[in-house]
Amino acid sequence: MLRIALAAVHLLALGVGLGAILSRAASLKQAASAASVRQAFRADTAWAVAAGLWIVTGLWRYLGGIEKGTAYYNANHFFYGKIGLLVLILALEVWPMVTLIKWRVALGRGASAEMVAVPATARRIAAISTIQALLVVLMVFFAVAIARGFGAR
C-alpha cells in the first residue's frame, strides 16, 4: 500500500507543479498589479510544495526499497537524464526564488506591486518558468522510459 501511496503522491505533485509553474509564468507576463503579483506568489508556493513532494517521494522510492530498488535505477541512463533535468530545473529556480522572496519582503514592508515587480524582471522569471515547465514534461518522458525498462545498461 505504501508503494501505491508514494507513487500516487509523486504523480499528483506533477499535476500541481506543472499547473503552478505555468500559472506563475502567466501571472508574471501580465502587467504588474496587486492581483497578478499575488497570483504569482500563490503559484510559486504551490510550485515549491510540489517540488518538495517530488523530491521527498522520489528519494523515498529510490532509497527506501519501495519500488524497483536502487540497483535498477543506478543501471539506467534515463534515470541519470531525469536527475540531470531535475538539477537543471532546481538551478534555474535559484534566481526566481531569491527575487520573489525579495518581492514578498518589499510588499510586506508596504511597497506597491507596480514598484516591486519590474516588468523586465517579471518577464524573465516568466520565461524561466516556461522553460522549467518544458523540462518537467521532458522528465515525464524519461520516467515513462525508466518504468518500461528502457535505458538499462
N, C-alpha and C positions, 0 to 999 in steps of 0.2 A: 504494500500500500504506500509506503514511503517513496518508493521509486516512481509511482504514478503521480503522487502529490508534487514531488520535486520537478518532474518533467512538465506537469501542468503549470506550475508557478513560473517556471522558466519560459514557457511558451506564452503565457498570459502577459508576462512582463514585456515580451516582444511587442505585443499589440499596444500596450500602454506606452512603451518607449518610442515606438515608431510614430504613433499619433502625437505624442508630446513633442518630439523634435521637429516634426513637420508643423505643428501648431506654433512652436517658438519661432520658426522661420517665418511663417505667415504673419504673425503679430509684429515682428520686427521689420517687415517690409512696408508696413503701414506708416503713415505719418505719426510721429511721436505724440501720444496723448496719454492721459492717466489710464484710460481703459486699455489701450494697446500695450502699455508697459506692464500693467497688472496681469494681462493675459500672458505676456511673455514670462513673467515671474511664475505664474501658475504652471505653465507648460514646462518651464525649467525645473521646477520642483518635481513634477511627475517624471521628467527625464532622469533626474537624479535617483529617484526611488526605483525606477525601472532598472537603471544601471546597477544599483546596489543589489537588487534581486537577481539580475543576470549573473553577477559576479559570485554572490553567495551560493546560489543554487548550482551554478556551473562548477564552482570549486568543490562543492559537496558531492556532486555527481561524479566528478573526476577523481577526487581523492578518497571518497568515502566508500568505494567498492559497491556503489549502488547500481551502477549501470554496467557497462562492458569492462570496466577496470582500466587502470592507468596504462597497463601494457598495450591494450588495444589502441588507445588514443595516442600514446607515445610512438607507435609504429605507423602513424597515419599522417601523410603530407598535408591533407586537407585540414587536419586538426591544427597543425602549425600555421597554416594560412589563416584559419579562423581566429586563432590567438593573435596573429600579426594584425589582422583587421581590428580586433578589439583594442590592441595597444595603439594603433593609429587613431581610432575614434577617441580614446582617452587623451592622447597627446593633442589632438585638435581641440579638445574641450577645455584645456587649461586656460587659455586667454579668454574665451567667452565666460567661463565660470568666474574668473577673477573680476572681469569687467561687470558682470551682472551683480556680483556681490557689492562692488563699489556703487553701482546704481541704487541698490537696495538701501545701503547705508546713507547715501546722499538724499534719497527720498524720505528716509526716516528722520533726517535732520531738517526736513522742510523744503527741500529743493523741488522745483516743478519737474514733471516728466519731460517737458519740452527742453528744459535746461540740461537735464541729465542724459537723455537718450539722443546723443548726437547722431544725425541721420547717417553719416558715413560709417560710423561705428556699428550702428544697428544693422545696416545693410551687410556689413562684413560678417557679423555674427549670423545673420540670416543665411548668407552664402555658406558659411562653415556648417551650419545646421543642416542645410540641404545635402551637402557632401556627406555628413555623418549619416543621414537617413539612407543614402545610397549604399554606404558601407554596411549598414545594418542589414539591408536587403541582400547584399552580397554574402554576408555572414550566414544568412538563411540557406543559400545555395550550398555553401561549404558544409553546413550542418547536415543537410539532406545527403550530401555525398558521403559524409562520415557514417551516417546511420545506415546507408546502403552498402557500406564496405568498400567504397572507392577510396583510393589514396593509400591503401595499406602497402607497406613495404614487403 
